[in-house]
Amino acid sequence: MKKVIFDTNFIRNTEAKQFLGGRSELEKFAKVAELVFPDIVIEEIKNQKRKNLESKKDSFLKNPFHWLRKLDQDETKSFDIESYITELEAEETLKYSVIKLTDYFVLEQMKDLALKKLPPFEAGDNTDKGFKDACIYFTTLEYLQSIPDKMIFFCCKDGRLKEAFQKHPNIIVIDSYDDFKKSTIGEYRTEYFVEKLREELQNNSIIDSNIIDYWFNINENQVLLLEIDGEKYVVEVDSGEIVAFEKVTAYSEAIDSLINAGAFATTHAAIEVLNPYIHFLSDNEILKILEAVNTNNQIYLIIGNEDVKQFVSTLYDRKKELLPTELAVNIKNRLEE
């Protein structure tokens, strides 16, 4: 799975309800990539929350409603902000890994970049800004050497940090999920791979722009979505090789039929059609199916039937991390009934 490292600005969040910010974008990334944060980014998030909570506590103590409601001033003062932040971090639902700088010999390189005002340090003579970015920069470079594929994405909006990373061909700098998608699809929009598609699909009219989307399937292979002359195709790719392809129309009606099943026989028939194509299904299609499992009694009342249980279990086991907590619990309970 692709690895994406994030700068602080992308996940900035001073609020007290959730640990990480930028959640709508991060949730999209989490479906197709591994989220990675340098430790200084995590510490900066904690510091932002710490400052905000301390400020809010001070203003709350000065608020007349504090004593009008006869709230205990000592209790408010003694509220343990550090413990709360630790708890908030532990309860974060998005999965991510943290990387740390261990090679401190880079301090000499860092000092040299700072003195010469080179990226990621600011260029102005009257500023030393850039230390945190430099820590992120060298932490990322060290991590790059520790992973097998030696290729990562770095997501940030900081100009000088971007400039520093753009010197490295195996670090792809992006500033949004849409940018990530374009960059990733770009890997398949080469003449070499497009020629493979032409051969496999026996269609010489295929061009790079026919590849319009992709996702990871239940086997953790990539599935490319192609649109050619108004017809949509899905192509499963494993390690750069095409392993299967099909027209979307081969199974799309069966998805709608299953979701809207009005009889047990319809449920069985739809699953029979879908089973050979289960490895082509996108995250959105799987989510819609599992939502229907939870709400359509023509599915959940026969979930104990072998074909239904096997189909639903396969989707749930491979993609349960995509589900809202309540839905995941409900599906799990239905499968265990």
C-alpha positions as CSV (number, residue, x, y, z in Angstrom):
1,M,0.0,0.0,0.0
2,K,1.2,3.5,-0.8
3,K,2.6,5.5,2.1
4,V,1.8,9.2,2.6
5,I,3.6,11.4,5.1
6,F,1.9,14.5,6.3
7,D,3.0,18.0,7.4
8,T,1.5,19.6,10.5
9,N,-0.6,22.2,8.5
10,F,-2.5,19.4,6.9
11,I,-3.8,17.8,10.1
12,R,-3.8,21.0,12.3
13,N,-6.5,20.7,15.0
14,T,-6.7,22.8,18.1
15,E,-10.1,21.6,19.1
16,A,-10.8,19.3,22.0
17,K,-13.2,16.7,20.5
18,Q,-10.8,14.8,18.2
19,F,-7.1,14.3,18.0
20,L,-6.3,14.7,14.2
21,G,-7.6,17.5,12.0
22,G,-8.3,17.4,8.3
23,R,-10.4,14.4,8.8
24,S,-12.4,14.4,5.6
25,E,-9.3,14.3,3.6
26,L,-7.5,11.8,5.9
27,E,-10.4,9.4,5.7
28,K,-10.1,9.4,1.9
29,F,-6.3,8.8,2.2
30,A,-6.8,6.0,4.8
31,K,-8.9,3.9,2.3
32,V,-6.0,3.6,-0.2
33,A,-2.8,4.5,1.7
34,E,-0.9,4.2,4.9
35,L,-0.9,7.4,7.0
36,V,2.5,8.3,8.4
37,F,3.3,11.3,10.7
38,P,6.8,12.4,11.8
39,D,6.9,12.5,15.6
40,I,7.4,16.3,15.7
41,V,4.1,16.7,13.8
42,I,2.3,14.7,16.5
43,E,4.0,16.7,19.2
44,E,3.0,19.9,17.5
45,I,-0.6,18.8,17.4
46,K,-0.5,18.1,21.1
47,N,1.1,21.5,21.8
48,Q,-1.7,23.2,19.7
49,K,-4.3,21.5,21.8
50,R,-2.5,22.1,25.1
51,K,-2.3,25.9,24.4
52,N,-5.9,26.0,23.3
53,L,-7.2,24.1,26.3
54,E,-5.2,26.2,28.7
55,S,-6.5,29.3,27.2
56,K,-10.1,28.0,27.3
57,K,-9.7,27.0,31.0
58,D,-8.4,30.5,31.9
59,S,-11.3,32.2,30.1
60,F,-13.8,29.7,31.6
61,L,-12.6,30.6,35.1
62,K,-13.1,34.3,34.4
63,N,-16.6,33.7,32.9
64,P,-19.3,34.9,35.3
65,F,-21.4,31.8,34.5
66,H,-18.7,29.7,36.3
67,W,-19.6,31.2,39.7
68,L,-23.3,31.9,38.7
69,R,-23.7,28.1,38.2
70,K,-21.7,27.6,41.5
71,L,-19.1,25.4,39.7
72,D,-16.1,24.3,41.7
73,Q,-13.2,26.6,40.8
74,D,-10.6,24.2,42.3
75,E,-12.0,21.4,40.2
76,T,-11.7,23.4,37.0
77,K,-8.2,24.5,37.9
78,S,-7.1,20.9,38.6
79,F,-8.4,19.5,35.3
80,D,-5.6,17.4,33.9
81,I,-5.1,18.7,30.3
82,E,-2.1,16.3,29.7
83,S,-4.1,13.2,30.6
84,Y,-7.0,14.4,28.4
85,I,-4.7,14.9,25.4
86,T,-3.2,11.4,26.0
87,E,-6.7,9.9,26.1
88,L,-7.8,11.8,23.0
89,E,-4.7,10.4,21.1
90,A,-5.4,6.9,22.3
91,E,-9.1,7.1,21.1
92,E,-8.2,8.3,17.6
93,T,-10.0,6.1,15.2
94,L,-7.8,6.7,12.1
95,K,-4.9,4.3,11.9
96,Y,-1.5,5.8,11.4
97,S,2.2,5.2,12.2
98,V,4.7,7.6,13.7
99,I,8.3,7.9,12.5
100,K,11.3,9.3,14.4
101,L,14.7,10.7,13.5
102,T,17.4,8.4,14.9
103,D,20.4,9.5,12.9
104,Y,21.6,12.6,14.6
105,F,24.6,13.0,12.4
106,V,22.3,14.9,10.1
107,L,22.5,17.8,12.5
108,E,25.6,19.0,10.6
109,Q,23.6,18.9,7.3
110,M,20.8,20.7,9.0
111,K,23.2,23.4,10.3
112,D,24.6,23.8,6.8
113,L,21.2,24.3,5.3
114,A,20.3,26.8,8.0
115,L,23.4,28.9,7.5
116,K,23.0,28.9,3.7
117,K,19.3,29.7,4.0
118,L,18.5,26.7,1.8
119,P,15.1,24.9,1.8
120,P,13.4,24.0,4.1
121,F,14.8,27.0,5.9
122,E,13.4,30.4,5.0
123,A,15.5,32.5,2.6
124,G,15.3,35.9,4.5
125,D,18.4,37.3,6.3
126,N,16.3,38.3,9.4
127,T,14.8,34.9,10.1
128,D,15.8,31.4,11.3
129,K,12.4,29.9,10.7
130,G,12.5,26.3,9.4
131,F,13.8,24.1,12.3
132,K,10.6,22.1,12.6
133,D,10.4,21.7,8.9
134,A,14.0,20.6,8.8
135,C,13.2,17.9,11.4
136,I,10.3,16.7,9.2
137,Y,12.6,16.7,6.2
138,F,15.4,14.6,7.6
139,T,13.0,12.3,9.4
140,T,11.3,11.6,6.1
141,L,14.6,11.0,4.3
142,E,15.7,8.5,6.9
143,Y,12.3,6.7,6.8
144,L,12.6,6.5,3.0
145,Q,15.7,4.5,3.3
146,S,14.0,2.0,5.6
147,I,11.1,0.9,3.4
148,P,11.5,-1.7,0.6
149,D,9.9,0.2,-2.4
150,K,11.9,3.5,-1.7
151,M,8.9,5.6,-2.9
152,I,6.7,7.8,-0.8
153,F,4.2,10.7,-1.0
154,F,4.6,13.8,1.1
155,C,1.6,15.9,1.7
156,C,2.1,19.6,2.6
157,K,1.2,23.2,1.7
158,D,4.5,24.8,2.9
159,G,6.4,26.3,0.0
160,R,10.0,25.8,1.3
161,L,9.3,22.3,2.5
162,K,7.8,21.4,-0.9
163,E,10.9,22.9,-2.5
164,A,13.2,20.8,-0.4
165,F,11.4,17.5,-1.2
166,Q,11.0,18.2,-4.9
167,K,14.8,17.6,-5.3
168,H,14.2,14.0,-4.5
169,P,12.7,12.0,-7.4
170,N,11.4,9.2,-5.2
171,I,9.4,11.6,-3.0
172,I,6.2,12.7,-4.7
173,V,5.0,16.0,-3.3
174,I,1.2,16.5,-3.1
175,D,-1.1,19.0,-1.4
176,S,-4.5,17.2,-1.4
177,Y,-6.2,13.9,-1.9
178,D,-7.2,14.8,-5.4
179,D,-3.5,15.6,-6.1
180,F,-2.6,12.1,-4.7
181,K,-5.1,10.4,-6.9
182,K,-3.8,12.2,-10.0
183,S,-0.3,11.3,-9.2
184,T,-1.1,7.6,-8.5
185,I,-3.2,7.2,-11.6
186,G,-0.3,8.8,-13.4
187,E,1.8,5.6,-12.7
188,Y,-0.6,3.7,-15.0
189,R,-0.9,6.4,-17.7
190,T,2.5,5.4,-19.2
191,E,2.7,4.3,-22.8
192,Y,4.0,0.9,-21.6
193,F,1.1,0.1,-19.4
194,V,-1.5,1.6,-21.8
195,E,-0.1,-0.8,-24.4
196,K,-0.7,-3.7,-22.0
197,L,-4.3,-2.5,-21.6
198,R,-4.8,-2.4,-25.3
199,E,-3.5,-6.0,-25.6
200,E,-5.5,-7.4,-22.7
201,L,-8.8,-5.7,-23.6
202,Q,-8.1,-6.1,-27.3
203,N,-8.9,-2.5,-28.0
204,N,-6.3,-0.4,-29.8
205,S,-8.2,2.8,-29.2
206,I,-7.4,2.9,-25.4
207,I,-5.4,6.1,-24.3
208,D,-4.1,7.2,-21.0
209,S,-7.0,9.5,-20.2
210,N,-9.4,6.5,-20.3
211,I,-8.1,5.6,-16.9
212,I,-10.4,7.7,-14.6
213,D,-10.1,6.2,-11.1
214,Y,-8.7,3.4,-9.0
215,W,-9.2,1.6,-5.6
216,F,-7.8,-1.3,-3.6
217,N,-10.0,-4.4,-3.6
218,I,-10.5,-7.1,-1.0
219,N,-7.2,-8.8,-2.1
220,E,-5.3,-5.5,-1.6
221,N,-4.7,-5.3,-5.4
222,Q,-5.5,-2.1,-7.3
223,V,-8.5,-2.0,-9.5
224,L,-8.5,0.6,-12.3
225,L,-11.7,2.1,-13.6
226,L,-11.6,2.8,-17.4
227,E,-14.2,4.6,-19.5
228,I,-14.0,3.8,-23.2
229,D,-16.5,5.2,-25.6
230,G,-19.1,5.5,-22.8
231,E,-18.5,1.9,-21.6
232,K,-16.9,1.4,-18.1
233,Y,-14.4,-1.4,-17.4
234,V,-12.6,-2.5,-14.3
235,V,-9.0,-3.9,-14.4
236,E,-7.4,-5.7,-11.5
237,V,-3.6,-5.1,-11.2
238,D,-1.2,-7.0,-9.1
239,S,2.5,-5.7,-8.9
240,G,2.0,-3.9,-12.2
241,E,0.5,-6.9,-14.0
242,I,-3.1,-7.1,-15.3
243,V,-4.7,-10.2,-13.7
244,A,-8.4,-9.7,-14.6
245,F,-10.8,-7.3,-16.3
246,E,-14.5,-7.0,-16.9
247,K,-17.2,-4.6,-18.0
248,V,-18.9,-2.9,-15.0
249,T,-22.3,-3.8,-16.5
250,A,-21.6,-7.5,-15.8
251,Y,-22.3,-6.9,-12.1
252,S,-23.6,-3.4,-11.6
253,E,-27.3,-4.4,-11.9
254,A,-26.8,-7.2,-9.4
255,I,-25.5,-4.6,-6.8
256,D,-28.7,-2.6,-7.1
257,S,-30.8,-5.8,-7.1
258,L,-29.1,-6.9,-3.8
259,I,-29.4,-3.6,-2.1
260,N,-33.1,-3.3,-3.0
261,A,-34.0,-7.0,-2.7
262,G,-37.7,-7.5,-2.0
263,A,-37.5,-11.2,-1.6
264,F,-35.2,-13.9,-0.3
265,A,-34.9,-15.4,-3.8
266,T,-33.7,-12.0,-5.1
267,T,-31.0,-11.9,-2.5
268,H,-29.7,-15.3,-3.3
269,A,-29.8,-14.6,-7.1
270,A,-27.9,-11.3,-6.7
271,I,-25.2,-12.8,-4.6
272,E,-24.8,-15.7,-7.1
273,V,-24.2,-13.1,-9.8
274,L,-21.8,-10.9,-7.7
275,N,-19.6,-13.7,-6.3
276,P,-17.4,-14.0,-9.4
277,Y,-16.9,-10.2,-9.4
278,I,-16.4,-9.6,-5.7
279,H,-12.8,-8.7,-6.3
280,F,-13.8,-5.8,-8.5
281,L,-16.1,-4.0,-6.0
282,S,-15.1,-0.5,-4.9
283,D,-15.2,0.7,-1.3
284,N,-18.3,2.7,-2.0
285,E,-20.1,-0.3,-3.5
286,I,-19.1,-2.5,-0.5
287,L,-20.2,0.2,1.9
288,K,-23.6,0.4,0.2
289,I,-24.0,-3.4,0.3
290,L,-23.1,-3.6,4.0
291,E,-25.5,-0.8,4.8
292,A,-28.2,-2.8,3.0
293,V,-27.3,-5.9,5.0
294,N,-28.0,-3.9,8.1
295,T,-31.3,-2.4,6.9
296,N,-32.9,-4.7,4.4
297,N,-34.7,-7.6,6.2
298,Q,-34.6,-9.6,2.9
299,I,-30.9,-9.9,3.5
300,Y,-30.3,-10.0,7.3
301,L,-33.1,-12.4,7.9
302,I,-31.3,-15.1,5.8
303,I,-27.7,-14.1,6.8
304,G,-27.4,-17.5,8.3
305,N,-27.7,-19.1,4.9
306,E,-24.3,-20.3,3.7
307,D,-24.1,-18.2,0.5
308,V,-25.2,-15.0,2.2
309,K,-23.0,-15.4,5.2
310,Q,-19.9,-16.2,3.2
311,F,-20.5,-13.2,0.9
312,V,-21.2,-10.7,3.7
313,S,-18.4,-12.1,5.9
314,T,-15.8,-11.7,3.1
315,L,-16.7,-8.1,2.5
316,Y,-16.9,-7.3,6.2
317,D,-13.6,-9.1,7.1
318,R,-11.6,-7.3,4.4
319,K,-13.2,-3.8,4.6
320,K,-14.6,-3.4,8.2
321,E,-12.2,-0.6,8.9
322,L,-14.1,1.6,6.4
323,L,-17.4,1.2,8.3
324,P,-18.8,3.7,10.8
325,T,-18.5,2.1,14.3
326,E,-22.2,1.5,14.8
327,L,-22.6,-0.1,11.4
328,A,-19.5,-2.3,12.0
329,V,-20.9,-3.5,15.3
330,N,-24.4,-4.2,13.8
331,I,-22.9,-6.2,11.0
332,K,-20.7,-8.2,13.4
333,N,-23.7,-9.0,15.6
334,R,-25.8,-10.1,12.6
335,L,-23.1,-12.4,11.4
336,E,-22.8,-13.9,14.9
337,E,-26.6,-14.5,15.3
